[in-house]
């Protein structure tokens, strides 16, 4: 349960760790850190409540785990002295205006030296613009790269995620690669958020046309919409074998239930964004089986610590892991490595060190391009009996595609 912000007290930092206002490092949680100890303050505004809270819970774990591991190893060496890291996390409530105000608070009042990002373009970009204005370095996952790059030329903000063009074309590439036959008709439903408009409004129609697939209807809807009966009826009446959805988790759950209620069973159902978290499968049970969603990480991938990270999350939380524990851990580690390389908490040396990043992390190689983006390769995952298995491409797969939709 999320608790209300509590005032900070002098002396020991985060003793007992009672509040979501401050999520401190493991040393602070043990009650050993004191105000006299040198520390580096890092800020993060993430969705701990609202419609994206399921994503925020994974982000919180990933960021905290990176901080705890760093502090357990001794911290950051700066000017010849070891510093512990203290992470201050605020809940942006899945509201971009709150992300903005939180980021302002963390920079102006809490005096953080750097920021870690939220999730989805609407939230990440809102906070990133504030960090950019203050010239404070920020490393973020969970912001598709086209949406990130389209905002402005960035100087202080760095993004580790996937390209929407790779995500949008993946289902069509899978069909070709696996020799899957459909009737070449598709229904597209997407929200009117930044990534929904790019993937559903632009990329899917373009790629479908190149693959001689007719989109019988392409419907945009408000992010918080919950009623899809009419558009589902249109797709069913046109006999579309392929249904492509880009929506947040509550809307994706509603769409899946309404497809079943209408007796509409396409051969292939892709549900981007909203079908990622475990909460999607938990809410739908057997109806989640066969649903495809784009992915970028799995504990089976041959990167350092991948398998151990998933086991650690599940052991600590008693929940199924998500790929978001990996990209958030990586974002934090990239930032900490840059601070260590800079040997300073000043923004310019940290930013220069971020530009030089070239290392393999738990998500794979990270190296930023001229637009401050580092791309993660896309795979397709499919829910099968409560687990999201990689089913494409073949060289990354740890499961076999269920086709047609069960």
VEXFILUM-273634 format. One record per residue (C-alpha): residue in three letters; z, x negated, y. Coordinates in steps of 0.1 Angstrom, whole numbers. Last residue first. Example, Ala and Ser with C-alpha at 12.3 -4.5 7.8 and 13.67 -1.06 7.14 Angstrom:
VEXFILUM-273634
{atom SER; {71; -137; -11}}
{atom ALA; {78; -123; -45}}
END
This chain:
VEXFILUM-273634
{atom UNK; {-286; 62; -207}}
{atom UNK; {-311; 49; -180}}
{atom UNK; {-342; 38; -199}}
{atom UNK; {-337; 10; -205}}
{atom UNK; {-303; -8; -209}}
{atom UNK; {-311; -44; -200}}
{atom UNK; {-296; -71; -223}}
{atom UNK; {-265; -91; -212}}
{atom UNK; {-255; -126; -202}}
{atom UNK; {-287; -132; -182}}
{atom UNK; {-292; -163; -160}}
{atom UNK; {-323; -178; -176}}
{atom UNK; {-337; -143; -183}}
{atom UNK; {-336; -132; -147}}
{atom UNK; {-322; -106; -150}}
{atom UNK; {-296; -87; -171}}
{atom UNK; {-264; -101; -156}}
{atom UNK; {-236; -79; -169}}
{atom UNK; {-213; -57; -147}}
{atom UNK; {-186; -44; -170}}
{atom UNK; {-171; -9; -174}}
{atom UNK; {-190; 0; -205}}
{atom UNK; {-223; -14; -192}}
{atom UNK; {-230; -17; -154}}
{atom UNK; {-261; -36; -148}}
{atom UNK; {-265; -68; -127}}
{atom UNK; {-297; -82; -112}}
{atom UNK; {-298; -118; -100}}
{atom UNK; {-303; -131; -64}}
{atom UNK; {-301; -168; -54}}
{atom UNK; {-275; -176; -27}}
{atom UNK; {-290; -186; 7}}
{atom UNK; {-272; -208; 32}}
{atom UNK; {-277; -197; 68}}
{atom UNK; {-270; -214; 101}}
{atom UNK; {-305; -208; 115}}
{atom UNK; {-315; -244; 112}}
{atom UNK; {-306; -243; 75}}
{atom UNK; {-271; -246; 60}}
{atom UNK; {-265; -264; 27}}
{atom UNK; {-243; -248; 0}}
{atom UNK; {-251; -255; -36}}
{atom UNK; {-235; -231; -62}}
{atom UNK; {-211; -202; -59}}
{atom UNK; {-181; -222; -71}}
{atom UNK; {-191; -250; -47}}
{atom UNK; {-218; -276; -47}}
{atom UNK; {-220; -297; -16}}
{atom UNK; {-242; -303; 15}}
{atom UNK; {-224; -293; 47}}
{atom UNK; {-237; -314; 77}}
{atom UNK; {-239; -284; 101}}
{atom UNK; {-203; -276; 92}}
{atom UNK; {-192; -311; 103}}
{atom UNK; {-208; -305; 138}}
{atom UNK; {-190; -272; 141}}
{atom UNK; {-156; -289; 132}}
{atom UNK; {-163; -317; 157}}
{atom UNK; {-171; -291; 185}}
{atom UNK; {-143; -267; 178}}
{atom UNK; {-114; -291; 181}}
{atom UNK; {-90; -289; 152}}
{atom UNK; {-97; -325; 142}}
{atom UNK; {-103; -349; 113}}
{atom UNK; {-139; -336; 115}}
{atom UNK; {-144; -341; 77}}
{atom UNK; {-111; -323; 70}}
{atom UNK; {-121; -295; 93}}
{atom UNK; {-155; -293; 76}}
{atom UNK; {-139; -293; 42}}
{atom UNK; {-116; -265; 52}}
{atom UNK; {-146; -244; 65}}
{atom UNK; {-166; -249; 33}}
{atom UNK; {-135; -241; 13}}
{atom UNK; {-130; -208; 31}}
{atom UNK; {-166; -198; 27}}
{atom UNK; {-165; -207; -10}}
{atom UNK; {-134; -187; -17}}
{atom UNK; {-151; -157; 0}}
{atom UNK; {-183; -162; -19}}
{atom UNK; {-164; -164; -52}}
{atom UNK; {-139; -135; -49}}
{atom UNK; {-169; -114; -38}}
{atom UNK; {-185; -117; -72}}
{atom UNK; {-160; -93; -86}}
{atom UNK; {-132; -96; -111}}
{atom UNK; {-117; -69; -133}}
{atom UNK; {-81; -60; -124}}
{atom UNK; {-48; -73; -138}}
{atom UNK; {-42; -89; -104}}
{atom UNK; {-30; -124; -113}}
{atom UNK; {-46; -127; -147}}
{atom UNK; {-78; -111; -136}}
{atom UNK; {-82; -133; -106}}
{atom UNK; {-74; -164; -126}}
{atom UNK; {-99; -155; -154}}
{atom UNK; {-126; -150; -128}}
{atom UNK; {-119; -183; -111}}
{atom UNK; {-117; -202; -144}}
{atom UNK; {-152; -192; -154}}
{atom UNK; {-167; -204; -121}}
{atom UNK; {-146; -235; -116}}
{atom UNK; {-175; -259; -110}}
{atom UNK; {-208; -240; -112}}
{atom UNK; {-227; -233; -144}}
{atom UNK; {-229; -195; -140}}
{atom UNK; {-210; -174; -166}}
{atom UNK; {-184; -164; -140}}
{atom UNK; {-211; -144; -122}}
{atom UNK; {-226; -148; -87}}
{atom UNK; {-255; -135; -66}}
{atom UNK; {-258; -99; -75}}
{atom UNK; {-282; -70; -70}}
{atom UNK; {-271; -37; -85}}
{atom UNK; {-284; -17; -116}}
{atom UNK; {-268; 15; -129}}
{atom UNK; {-271; 17; -167}}
{atom UNK; {-236; 29; -174}}
{atom UNK; {-220; 41; -142}}
{atom UNK; {-220; 77; -155}}
{atom UNK; {-198; 66; -184}}
{atom UNK; {-168; 62; -160}}
{atom UNK; {-178; 72; -125}}
{atom UNK; {-148; 64; -104}}
{atom UNK; {-139; 32; -124}}
{atom UNK; {-175; 20; -122}}
{atom UNK; {-177; 22; -85}}
{atom UNK; {-141; 9; -81}}
{atom UNK; {-152; -23; -98}}
{atom UNK; {-172; -32; -67}}
{atom UNK; {-209; -37; -65}}
{atom UNK; {-223; -2; -68}}
{atom UNK; {-221; 5; -31}}
{atom UNK; {-242; -25; -20}}
{atom UNK; {-274; -16; -39}}
{atom UNK; {-278; 12; -63}}
{atom UNK; {-308; 8; -86}}
{atom UNK; {-315; 36; -111}}
{atom UNK; {-343; 31; -137}}
{atom UNK; {-356; 57; -161}}
{atom UNK; {-347; 86; -137}}
{atom UNK; {-323; 112; -151}}
{atom UNK; {-322; 143; -129}}
{atom UNK; {-300; 170; -145}}
{atom UNK; {-290; 181; -110}}
{atom UNK; {-254; 175; -117}}
{atom UNK; {-262; 140; -130}}
{atom UNK; {-281; 131; -98}}
{atom UNK; {-252; 146; -79}}
{atom UNK; {-227; 124; -96}}
{atom UNK; {-247; 93; -89}}
{atom UNK; {-253; 102; -53}}
{atom UNK; {-216; 109; -47}}
{atom UNK; {-206; 75; -62}}
{atom UNK; {-232; 57; -40}}
{atom UNK; {-219; 76; -9}}
{atom UNK; {-183; 65; -16}}
{atom UNK; {-194; 29; -24}}
{atom UNK; {-216; 21; 6}}
{atom UNK; {-253; 30; 4}}
{atom UNK; {-287; 15; -6}}
{atom UNK; {-304; 35; -33}}
{atom UNK; {-336; 31; -53}}
{atom UNK; {-346; 57; -79}}
{atom UNK; {-375; 48; -103}}
{atom UNK; {-390; 73; -127}}
{atom UNK; {-400; 97; -99}}
{atom UNK; {-408; 131; -114}}
{atom UNK; {-419; 147; -82}}
{atom UNK; {-396; 177; -87}}
{atom UNK; {-367; 153; -95}}
{atom UNK; {-372; 132; -63}}
{atom UNK; {-374; 163; -42}}
{atom UNK; {-342; 177; -58}}
{atom UNK; {-324; 145; -51}}
{atom UNK; {-335; 148; -15}}
{atom UNK; {-320; 183; -13}}
{atom UNK; {-288; 176; -32}}
{atom UNK; {-277; 146; -12}}
{atom UNK; {-244; 155; 4}}
{atom UNK; {-218; 128; 10}}
{atom UNK; {-229; 112; 43}}
{atom UNK; {-206; 84; 57}}
{atom UNK; {-234; 59; 64}}
{atom UNK; {-256; 86; 80}}
{atom UNK; {-288; 93; 60}}
{atom UNK; {-323; 78; 55}}
{atom UNK; {-347; 94; 31}}
{atom UNK; {-378; 79; 16}}
{atom UNK; {-398; 104; -6}}
{atom UNK; {-425; 101; -32}}
{atom UNK; {-426; 64; -29}}
{atom UNK; {-458; 55; -48}}
{atom UNK; {-457; 22; -68}}
{atom UNK; {-489; 1; -67}}
{atom UNK; {-468; -31; -69}}
{atom UNK; {-478; -42; -34}}
{atom UNK; {-469; -7; -21}}
{atom UNK; {-435; -9; -38}}
{atom UNK; {-428; -42; -21}}
{atom UNK; {-435; -29; 14}}
{atom UNK; {-416; 4; 8}}
{atom UNK; {-386; -14; -7}}
{atom UNK; {-385; -40; 22}}
{atom UNK; {-386; -18; 52}}
{atom UNK; {-365; 14; 52}}
{atom UNK; {-345; 8; 21}}
{atom UNK; {-337; -30; 25}}
{atom UNK; {-338; -33; 63}}
{atom UNK; {-325; 1; 72}}
{atom UNK; {-297; -1; 46}}
{atom UNK; {-288; -36; 58}}
{atom UNK; {-283; -25; 94}}
{atom UNK; {-266; 9; 86}}
{atom UNK; {-288; 40; 84}}
{atom UNK; {-280; 47; 48}}
{atom UNK; {-307; 45; 21}}
{atom UNK; {-323; 68; -4}}
{atom UNK; {-357; 59; -20}}
{atom UNK; {-374; 79; -47}}
{atom UNK; {-401; 61; -68}}
{atom UNK; {-433; 69; -86}}
{atom UNK; {-452; 43; -107}}
{atom UNK; {-449; 63; -139}}
{atom UNK; {-428; 35; -154}}
{atom UNK; {-435; 7; -179}}
{atom UNK; {-412; -24; -183}}
{atom UNK; {-430; -57; -190}}
{atom UNK; {-398; -77; -186}}
{atom UNK; {-411; -99; -158}}
{atom UNK; {-430; -71; -141}}
{atom UNK; {-401; -47; -141}}
{atom UNK; {-378; -75; -131}}
{atom UNK; {-400; -85; -102}}
{atom UNK; {-399; -49; -90}}
{atom UNK; {-361; -47; -92}}
{atom UNK; {-357; -81; -74}}
{atom UNK; {-380; -74; -44}}
{atom UNK; {-353; -59; -23}}
{atom UNK; {-326; -85; -31}}
{atom UNK; {-350; -114; -25}}
{atom UNK; {-362; -99; 8}}
{atom UNK; {-325; -92; 18}}
{atom UNK; {-317; -129; 16}}
{atom UNK; {-284; -137; 0}}
{atom UNK; {-250; -150; 13}}
{atom UNK; {-234; -179; 30}}
{atom UNK; {-234; -175; 68}}
{atom UNK; {-224; -199; 96}}
{atom UNK; {-212; -190; 132}}
{atom UNK; {-208; -215; 160}}
{atom UNK; {-244; -220; 173}}
{atom UNK; {-262; -189; 163}}
{atom UNK; {-296; -178; 175}}
{atom UNK; {-292; -141; 179}}
{atom UNK; {-287; -109; 159}}
{atom UNK; {-317; -111; 136}}
{atom UNK; {-303; -141; 117}}
{atom UNK; {-274; -122; 103}}
{atom UNK; {-294; -91; 93}}
{atom UNK; {-319; -114; 76}}
{atom UNK; {-291; -133; 59}}
{atom UNK; {-272; -105; 43}}
{atom UNK; {-236; -107; 56}}
{atom UNK; {-210; -110; 28}}
{atom UNK; {-199; -146; 34}}
{atom UNK; {-186; -159; 67}}
{atom UNK; {-178; -192; 83}}
{atom UNK; {-167; -191; 120}}
{atom UNK; {-164; -219; 145}}
{atom UNK; {-149; -209; 179}}
{atom UNK; {-172; -211; 209}}
{atom UNK; {-154; -181; 226}}
{atom UNK; {-186; -162; 229}}
{atom UNK; {-196; -172; 194}}
{atom UNK; {-163; -160; 179}}
{atom UNK; {-168; -126; 197}}
{atom UNK; {-204; -123; 184}}
{atom UNK; {-192; -132; 149}}
{atom UNK; {-167; -104; 149}}
{atom UNK; {-193; -77; 154}}
{atom UNK; {-218; -95; 132}}
{atom UNK; {-194; -95; 103}}
{atom UNK; {-184; -58; 106}}
{atom UNK; {-219; -42; 110}}
{atom UNK; {-236; -68; 88}}
{atom UNK; {-214; -62; 57}}
{atom UNK; {-181; -79; 50}}
{atom UNK; {-155; -97; 72}}
{atom UNK; {-158; -134; 83}}
{atom UNK; {-135; -164; 84}}
{atom UNK; {-125; -178; 117}}
{atom UNK; {-116; -211; 133}}
{atom UNK; {-89; -228; 155}}
{atom UNK; {-67; -198; 156}}
{atom UNK; {-49; -193; 190}}
{atom UNK; {-29; -162; 180}}
{atom UNK; {-34; -146; 214}}
{atom UNK; {-70; -155; 224}}
{atom UNK; {-86; -163; 190}}
{atom UNK; {-68; -139; 167}}
{atom UNK; {-67; -111; 193}}
{atom UNK; {-104; -114; 201}}
{atom UNK; {-112; -113; 165}}
{atom UNK; {-91; -82; 160}}
{atom UNK; {-107; -65; 190}}
{atom UNK; {-142; -71; 176}}
{atom UNK; {-133; -62; 141}}
{atom UNK; {-117; -30; 155}}
{atom UNK; {-149; -21; 172}}
{atom UNK; {-168; -28; 140}}
{atom UNK; {-146; -3; 120}}
{atom UNK; {-141; -7; 83}}
{atom UNK; {-103; -6; 90}}
{atom UNK; {-105; -41; 106}}
{atom UNK; {-73; -51; 89}}
{atom UNK; {-59; -84; 103}}
{atom UNK; {-54; -116; 83}}
{atom UNK; {-37; -147; 97}}
{atom UNK; {-42; -177; 74}}
{atom UNK; {-18; -206; 77}}
{atom UNK; {-31; -241; 67}}
{atom UNK; {-7; -269; 61}}
{atom UNK; {-12; -301; 81}}
{atom UNK; {-10; -337; 68}}
{atom UNK; {-8; -364; 95}}
{atom UNK; {-32; -393; 103}}
{atom UNK; {-50; -374; 131}}
{atom UNK; {-57; -345; 108}}
{atom UNK; {-53; -346; 70}}
{atom UNK; {-55; -310; 57}}
{atom UNK; {-31; -295; 32}}
{atom UNK; {-11; -312; 4}}
{atom UNK; {-29; -301; -28}}
{atom UNK; {-7; -270; -29}}
{atom UNK; {-18; -263; 6}}
{atom UNK; {-54; -263; -3}}
{atom UNK; {-49; -242; -34}}
{atom UNK; {-30; -216; -14}}
{atom UNK; {-56; -215; 13}}
{atom UNK; {-85; -210; -11}}
{atom UNK; {-65; -184; -30}}
{atom UNK; {-57; -165; 2}}
{atom UNK; {-94; -163; 12}}
{atom UNK; {-105; -152; -22}}
{atom UNK; {-77; -126; -26}}
{atom UNK; {-83; -111; 8}}
{atom UNK; {-120; -110; 2}}
{atom UNK; {-115; -91; -30}}
{atom UNK; {-93; -65; -13}}
{atom UNK; {-118; -63; 15}}
{atom UNK; {-146; -52; -7}}
{atom UNK; {-126; -23; -21}}
{atom UNK; {-115; -15; 14}}
{atom UNK; {-151; -8; 25}}
{atom UNK; {-146; 29; 31}}
{atom UNK; {-115; 25; 52}}
{atom UNK; {-86; 1; 47}}
{atom UNK; {-82; -36; 40}}
{atom UNK; {-116; -42; 57}}
{atom UNK; {-114; -79; 69}}
{atom UNK; {-105; -97; 101}}
{atom UNK; {-98; -134; 94}}
{atom UNK; {-80; -161; 113}}
{atom UNK; {-72; -197; 106}}
{atom UNK; {-42; -215; 121}}
{atom UNK; {-37; -252; 112}}
{atom UNK; {-1; -263; 107}}
{atom UNK; {23; -290; 117}}
{atom UNK; {58; -283; 104}}
{atom UNK; {84; -275; 130}}
{atom UNK; {80; -237; 125}}
{atom UNK; {91; -240; 90}}
{atom UNK; {73; -238; 56}}
{atom UNK; {94; -235; 25}}
{atom UNK; {98; -197; 22}}
{atom UNK; {77; -195; -9}}
{atom UNK; {52; -173; 9}}
{atom UNK; {48; -200; 35}}
{atom UNK; {39; -225; 9}}
{atom UNK; {14; -200; -6}}
{atom UNK; {-4; -196; 26}}
{atom UNK; {2; -167; 49}}
{atom UNK; {-11; -132; 51}}
{atom UNK; {1; -120; 85}}
{atom UNK; {-4; -84; 96}}
{atom UNK; {-5; -72; 60}}
{atom UNK; {32; -76; 60}}
{atom UNK; {61; -86; 37}}
{atom UNK; {53; -122; 29}}
{atom UNK; {88; -129; 17}}
{atom UNK; {93; -155; 44}}
{atom UNK; {60; -153; 64}}
{atom UNK; {67; -184; 85}}
{atom UNK; {102; -197; 88}}
{atom UNK; {116; -200; 123}}
{atom UNK; {105; -176; 150}}
{atom UNK; {97; -140; 142}}
{atom UNK; {64; -122; 141}}
{atom UNK; {64; -85; 149}}
{atom UNK; {53; -63; 120}}
{atom UNK; {19; -47; 115}}
{atom UNK; {20; -15; 95}}
{atom UNK; {20; -18; 57}}
{atom UNK; {-10; -14; 34}}
{atom UNK; {0; 0; 0}}
END
